[in-house]
Amino acid sequence: MKKIALILALVLMLTPVLVACGGSEDETSREAPTVSEEVVDTGFSLDQLPELDFAEQSFGIFIDKGGAQYLISEEETGDLVGDAVFQRNIAIEDRYNLTFNMVEAEVNQPVAEIRNFIMSDDKTYHMFVNVQHNAMPSMILDGFFVDWNEMEYLDYTQPYWNSRVANDINFGGKVYTMGGDLNLKTYNSTNCVLFNKNLFDDLGIDYPYQDVYDYTWTIDKMIAISKMGYSDLNGNSTWDKEGDRLGFNGWGWEMNTAVYIGMGGKPVINDENNLPALNMNNERTIKIIDKMIELFDGTNAVSEMSSPALYNQMFTEGRLLMKDGFITGLSLNRGSDYEFGLVPYPMLDEEQGEYYSRAANIAHLCYVPTTNVQLEETGIILEAMSIESYNNVRPTYYDVTLNLKEAPDEETIDMVDTVLASSAYMYEGFITASTLDKFIKNQFNSFTSWYAGQDAPFRQQLKKMIEFYGA
């Protein structure tokens, strides 16, 4: 194992604490611990779980098409991440005397198949893995999935699970979907801001790293940088994305909600009674939309809902100062003719004190169906898979998939830690990227009138949620 991966194994245990607290010099220290041993004891072991003999039964997992990369690996091929996944699966099979039956669906978002499996009482699959949008939230409300609190030996508060999933899109103290190191595909879909270091240098702009460390990286600073990025490169005295340089851009379907979430936008929260409550019709939301209109002013940055290909091309060509991207952009942009860095999405203001990096609704999360009659055993197996992933797959993922072994500077590693530790999820069904796009395109904050027209259906939807999660 590479030294960088060993260091990260320790850093990952500390990052959630560092990101949640802003301010002091000690809390934002950039010094990584020195590691001299070839094996790092993370403090988590399969020995902490009860013994289990699954009696040579199969453990079934049905996976959305495109979501099996970190779950299914049939043999060792020399691909380091794939081999780590294979070794994890073999270790679990041998320890618990089981055989994995992991099946990748033939279609994207196979919600009809999942629904049919459960309604027909088909017990083939112990868990389903699917993207969080589409019909999954409504299937939860229809009672198709198990509350993870019912699995005695599964502890979703541990760092190998993503506790933000439990807090952001689950309510009433109940958890019907979860993500974490079990399937690192969820991390691939975490938004961040990529920036062109060469352009920053040419324009005399300081990299925003220190602002991130100091918890002063705000939307106002990003807007100021974006305005410095525009240039009429083709000299036609007209703004055009085909020939000019822009300050910031990306694909609106991903970017708009990333900006919104980064500034603390959260449509639904747990209220004082631990039940879902609407959290939009307030001063913060109005401020967030005001700032989005200011950022996407139609010149330095624009909101576009068309194909993301153009903005990827602009970034590659050096005609985009900053770009919305996923964390995997680290590896996708390696080999470019320029150096680039990344930072989390900015806060609304310094009082926010915490970064929120949108985990896209295409993130693949885990659901345990009500047809599962082996909940105790399932909890042990899922916990074991997560521990093995945390100890062995995740460091390799950092080293290879995110290509941090070739990271140009220590700040890049720190920013990856910050982005992943600050991942945040948004409950679908209330405000969307296209709604935000309308406000931006009009360059007028019509949120109040828009919300008035949505109030009745929103409250009807919320009523159903409260009845379900409060039962």
N, C-alpha and C positions, 0 to 999 in steps of 0.2 A: 504493500500500500504506500502510495506517495505521501511524503511528509505533509503536503498541504491538506490532504484528506484527513490525516490524523489530527491536525490542528483544528480543522473544521468540526470534527466529531466533538471536541470540547467546546468550541465556540457555540455550537448549536444548542448546547444545554443552557448556556447563559443568555443567549440572545433575547428570548421573550421578556426577560426581566429588564434588559438594557433598553429595549425599544419602548416598553410601557412607561418608562420613567424618563422625563426630559430634564436637562438642565445641568447637573453638576459635572465637573471635569472627570471625576472618577467614573461616573456612569457611562460616559461616552469615550472611555479610553480605547485607543485603537491598537494597543499592544496585544498580540496574540500570545498565548502561553507557549512556553518552550516544551517540546515533546522529544524525548530521546528514545523511547521504547517503540517497538514495531507494532505493538497492540495497545489500544486505548481501552481502558475499562470505563464504559459509559455509566456503569451502575445498574444496568438493566440486563437481566439474564432470564432464559427460559426456566431456570431452576426456581424462580420466584412463583411460577405457576403450578397448579396441582398436576399430578400425574394423570395421564389419560390414555386409554387404549381404545381407539376408534374401531377396533375389530375388523380391519381391512375394508371398511366401508369407503365409499367415495364421498368427497366433500365438494359439492357443486357450487360453481360461481358462474353466472351468466352475465356477459359483459357487452356493453354497447360497442358497436363497430368503431374501431379506432381507439378504444380505451384499454387494450390488452397489453400494451407495450411493457408495462412494469408488473404484469401479473402472469402472463403466459410465456414460458421459455422451455421448449421441449428438449433442448440439448445444449451443451457447451460448444460455442462456435468461434471463440476468440474475441467476441464482442464483450467488453469488460462489464458493461451494465447488464446486458442480457445474461451473461454467465453468473453474475451476482444474484440475479433473480432466480436462475435455475438452481443455484446452490441453496438459496433460501427455501425454495419449494421442496427440494430433496430433504433438507434438514427437518422440515416440519413433517413431511410424509414419514420419514424414518422414526422420528421421535414419538409420533402419535399413532403410528400404524394405520395410516390412511392413504388414499390415492386421490389426488386432486382431479376433479372433472371440471376444467375451466373451458368454457365455450364462448367464443366471440360471435356475436350476432352478425348476420349477413347484411343488416341494414343499420343506418344511423338512427339513434333514438328509438329502439324497439319497444316502445311503451305498450303497444297492442299485444305483443308477445308476452311481456311481463304480466300484464293484466290477465291474459288468458291462463298463464301458468297458475296464478294465484286463485282465480275464480274457479278453475277446474280442480283445485286442491292437489296440484301436481307438486310433489315434495322433492323433485330432482335437485332443485337448487336451494342451497342454504343462504345465498346472498346474491343480490343483483347489483351491478355497477352501471350507472347511467348518468348522463348529464343532468344538471339540476333544473334546467328550464323545461320547456315543453309541458307534459302532463304530470310530471312527478309531484309537484306541490299539491295538486288536486288529488292525486292518488293517495298521498299521505292523509288528507282530510277524509278520504273515502274509507280509511281504515285498513289499507292493504299491508302496512308494515308494522314492525315490532318496535316498541320503545327500547332503546339500547340499555336503559337502566335495568331491564329484566335479565340481562346477561351478567350473572354474578361476578365473574372473574374478569370482566372487561372494564378497564379504567380509562375512559376517554379524556381524563384530565391530564394524562401523562404527555410528555413532550413528543412522543412518537405519534400522537393523534393531534389534529388541528382543533384546538378548543374553540377557535373562532366560529367553526361550523356550528357547534352546539349553541353558541351565544347569539349568532347573527340570524340564522334561518330556522332555529328550533325555539319553541316557546313553552311556557308553563312548566319548566323543569323537565320536560320530556324531550327525548332525542330520537328522531325517526330517520335521520340521515347523518352520515359522518364521513370524514376524510382524514387522510394523514399519510404517514410513511408506507402504509400498506400498499398504496397505489400512488406513486410519485407523479403520475399524470396530472394530478390536481395542481402541483407546483408549476408545471410547464405553462399553465394558463394564468399565471399571476402577472398583472400589468405593472409596468414601470415606465420611466421616461428615459429613453436612450438619447445621448447627445454626441455630437461630432466634436471631438477635442481639437482637431485641426482648425475648424471654423472658430471655435471659442478662442483659440490662441490668436488667430488672424484678426479677430475683432476686439482683442484685449479684454475678454470676459473671463472672470475667475470661474473655475469649475465650482459647482454648487455643493461640493462635498462638505466643506466646513459648515455651511448652513445646515446641512442634514445633521451633522454631529451636534451642532449647537441648538437644534430644534428651532431654527429660525427660517427654515425652508418653507415659504408661504406662497400662496397663489400670486400675491403682488410681485414677488421677486421673479416668479416664472413669467409673468406678463411683461415685466420690464426687459427681461432677457429676450423674449420672443420678439418684441418690437425692434430690438437691435439686429435681428436676423434677416429682415426683409431686404432684398436688393433686386432692382429691375435689371436682371442679368442680360436679357435680350434687347434692352434699350428701346422697347416699343412704347414706353410711357403708359403702359396698361398692365394692370395686375393680371398675371396668368400663371397657373400652376405648372403648365407645360414648359415654361422657359425661365421663370423667375426663381429666386431663392426665398423660402419661407422660414419663419421663426419656429413654428411648431405645427405638427399635423399628424394625422393617423386616420384610421377607419372609424367613422362615427359610431358604428354599432358597438365597438369595443371602447373607443376613446371617451365618448361622452359620459358613460356611466363610470369610467375610471376616474375622470375629473370630479364628478359628482361625489363619488364615494370617498375620494382622497380628501375632500373638504368636510368630511363628516356627514355626508348625506346618508340617511338611513330611514327608509319609508316606514318600517315597522320595528317596534322595540318591545321588550318586556316591561310592563308597567310595575307599579309598586305592589301589585297583587300577583306578579309573575305571570301575567297574561298578555297576549299580543295587544298592542295599542298603536294607532296611527301616529306617525311622527313627521308629518310633512307640512301641515298648515301652520307654519311658525316663521319667526323672523330669520332663523338660520337658513332655511330653505330659500327664502327670498334673497338673502345675501349670496348664497351659493350660485343661484342663477344669474344674479347681477354680475358676479365675477366671471362666470362662463361667457356671458355676452361680451364682457370687456376683453376676455382672452381671444375669443373667436370673433374678431372685429371685421372679418371679411377681407383683410389684407395680410397682416402678419400671420394669422392663423385662421382657418376656416373649418367648419363642420361639414364633412362630406359623408354621405351614406352609401356611396358607390363602392366599387371594388378597391380593396386596399393595395392593389398591385402598384398603382402610381406612386403612392407615398413610400412604399418600399424602394421603388426605383429612384425616387428623389433623394432618399437617404443614402442609397448606394452611390449615387452620382455626386454627392456632396452639395445638394441643393436644399437641404433641410437641416436646420440647426439642431432641432430637437424633434423626436418622434415618439409617439405612443408605440409600445411594443410589449411583448411577453418576455418573461425572464429568459426563455430559450433564445431570445435574440442575441444573447452573448455568443452562442456558438454559430448561429446563422450568419452573423456579420463578421466573424473571424475571417481573415484573409482579405478584408477590404483594403483599399489604398490609403485609408486614413485610420487613425485611432479613435475609439469611441468609449464613452463611459455610460454609466446608468445611475439613476437616483430614484427614490420612491416618488410617487405623486405628492405634490405640495399640500400643506395644510391650509385651511381657510385663514387662520391667523395663529400667532404664537400661543394664544390661550388654549388652542386645541391640544397642544402638548403631546400629540401622538399621531403617528403616520398610519394611514389606511391604504393598503395596496390591494386593489380589486382582484379578487379571484373570479375569473370570468364564469358566466353561467354555463360555459362549455366544459367546466371542470367536472371530472368524473367522480361522483360520490358513491357511497355504499349504502345499500338498503337491505335490511333483513326482513323477509316476508313472513306473514302470519302463518304460512304453511309450514314453517320451520318448527319441528317438534323437538329439536335438540339444542335448545338455547344455551344451556350451560356449556355443552361441548363447543358450540359455535363461538361463544365468548372466549374460551381458552384458545381456540385455534386462531381467531382473528387477532387476539392480543399477542400470541406467539409470532404470527406473521409480521406484525407491526414492530415488535422488538427486534426481530432478525433484520428487518428492513432498516431500522434506525441504526443498528450496529454495523451493518455490512453493505446494504444497497445504497443508502443515502450518501455516505462518503464517496462512493464510486460515482454516483450521479453528479455530485458536485465537481468531482475531478474530471469526468469525461463528458457528460451531457452538457453541463454548463461551461466546460473547458476552462475551469479555474486554474488548472495546472499551468496554463499559459496566460494567466491574468497579468495585465501590464503593470498593475500597481496594487498595493495593499488595500487601497480605498475600494477597488472593485469588489474584493471579497467582502468587505464590510457592508457595502451597499446590497449585495446579494442577501446577506444575513438579515439586513434591515427589511428589505422588501418581503422576503418569505416569512419573517416573523411577524410582519404587520399585515399579512393577508386578511382580507375582509370580504364577506359575502353579502349579497343584497337579495332580500326576498322578492321574488318576481311577482308581477301582477298589479303593481300600483303605478309606478313611474318608470318609463322606459327610455332607451336611448333616442328613439324617434320623437318622443314627447319633448325631450330636452333639445333636440335638433330644431323643432319648430320655434321654441323660444329664441334660440340662437339666430336662426335664419331671419326672423322678424326683427332682430335687434331691439326687442322690447320685452320686458318682463311681464308677461300676461299670466303669471302663475296663479294669482288670486282668483281671477275670473275662470281660468281653466279648472282649478280645484273645486270651485263652487258647482260646476257642471258635473264633476265626478263624485261629489260628496255622497250622494245616495247609494250608487253602486259600490263605492268603497266601503261604506258602513255595512252594507249587506254582506260583502265578502268578509269583513272583519268579524261580523256576528257569527258566521260559520266557523271561523278560526277559533274564536273564544269558546264556542260550544264544544268544539273538539278538544282543544288543549286544556280546557278547564274541567273536562269530565273526570 
